[in-house]
């Protein structure tokens, strides 16, 4: 049993979908969330820059006394997770790529899977490799894995443009080729993308299952903590703390829409040069 909080970081508001899922799955756990809103998006940065940002994010969370770090950012998961595990070997660290890939392989019926993510995540090849590894572990082979970068989705989510004509135009531009490719499962490979879930579902149609890595990550967070005897007692009264590096008022407004209430504790912090 362990009363220390779970640490969660993302480049902005997208990781709140992960926090929401963890809160629903683990209601006794205290959570610390860091949104690096001064440097969002991570998806168009270089691998070296993403690794530096992710390291600074993790150092900040560790200074808050967290018992585990959830990388609620697919880009940082793809490009920095191994680096973070090497730098902080005593802290359990969970990324998004593994949970999302495992959930997609479990969901597909025809082994044709699509992945949408930032340009950096797609360029890393992390999802395609993890999907193939997951199939191979089950002695299966995918019929096809189709990956598409959707760079406009993160700024749309950050601006709250999640159910607008602009969002629908962007979805049509990115997703119609995937819809016509025969996939039956689509991985939302960025934690911002579930905020556009309705528009994505409209564009893809009812025959395509959307896989939200946030839900999968919440389940694996619970399993990881249980395996290391780090779960908080079930009668614990939890508390959540939120930190951002810029635009606190806008973050609070969007957080209220995602979580149902504005953050009770929100602080502006500095992590380094933006």
HUSULGI-V606432 format. One record per backbone hydrogen bond with DSSP energy under -1.0 kcal/mol. NH is the residue of the N-H (numbers start at 0). CO is the residue of the C=O. If there is no record, write none. Layout:
nh=[NH | NH]
co=[CO | CO]
This chain:
nh=[1 | 5 | 6 | 7 | 8 | 9 | 15 | 16 | 18 | 19 | 20 | 21 | 22 | 23 | 24 | 25 | 28 | 30 | 31 | 32 | 33 | 34 | 35 | 36 | 38 | 44 | 49 | 50 | 51 | 52 | 53 | 54 | 55 | 56 | 57 | 58 | 59 | 60 | 61 | 62 | 63 | 64 | 65 | 66 | 68 | 69 | 70 | 71 | 71 | 72 | 76 | 77 | 78 | 79 | 83 | 84 | 85 | 86 | 87 | 90 | 93 | 99 | 100 | 101 | 102 | 103 | 104 | 105 | 106 | 107 | 112 | 113 | 114 | 115 | 116 | 119 | 121 | 122 | 123 | 124 | 128 | 129 | 130 | 131 | 132 | 133 | 134 | 135 | 136 | 137 | 138 | 139 | 142 | 143 | 145 | 147 | 149 | 152 | 155 | 156 | 157 | 158 | 159 | 160 | 161 | 167 | 168 | 169 | 170 | 171 | 172 | 173 | 174 | 175 | 178 | 179 | 180 | 183 | 184 | 185 | 186 | 187 | 188 | 188 | 192 | 194 | 195 | 196 | 199 | 200 | 201 | 202 | 203 | 204 | 207 | 208 | 210 | 215 | 216 | 217 | 218 | 219 | 220 | 221 | 222 | 223 | 224 | 225 | 226 | 227 | 228 | 229 | 235 | 240 | 241 | 242 | 243 | 244 | 250 | 251 | 252 | 253 | 254 | 255 | 256 | 257 | 258 | 259 | 266 | 268]
co=[230 | 29 | 67 | 31 | 69 | 33 | 12 | 13 | 14 | 15 | 16 | 17 | 18 | 19 | 20 | 21 | 25 | 238 | 5 | 240 | 7 | 242 | 9 | 34 | 35 | 41 | 45 | 46 | 47 | 48 | 49 | 50 | 51 | 52 | 53 | 54 | 55 | 56 | 57 | 58 | 60 | 61 | 60 | 4 | 91 | 6 | 93 | 8 | 69 | 70 | 72 | 73 | 74 | 75 | 79 | 80 | 81 | 82 | 83 | 87 | 68 | 95 | 96 | 97 | 98 | 99 | 100 | 101 | 102 | 103 | 143 | 184 | 145 | 186 | 147 | 42 | 117 | 118 | 119 | 121 | 124 | 125 | 126 | 127 | 128 | 129 | 130 | 131 | 132 | 134 | 135 | 134 | 110 | 110 | 112 | 114 | 116 | 149 | 151 | 152 | 153 | 154 | 156 | 155 | 159 | 163 | 164 | 165 | 166 | 167 | 168 | 169 | 170 | 171 | 174 | 175 | 177 | 111 | 111 | 208 | 113 | 210 | 115 | 186 | 189 | 191 | 192 | 193 | 195 | 196 | 197 | 198 | 199 | 200 | 204 | 183 | 185 | 211 | 212 | 213 | 214 | 215 | 216 | 217 | 218 | 219 | 220 | 221 | 222 | 223 | 225 | 224 | 232 | 30 | 264 | 32 | 266 | 34 | 246 | 247 | 248 | 249 | 250 | 251 | 252 | 253 | 254 | 255 | 241 | 243]
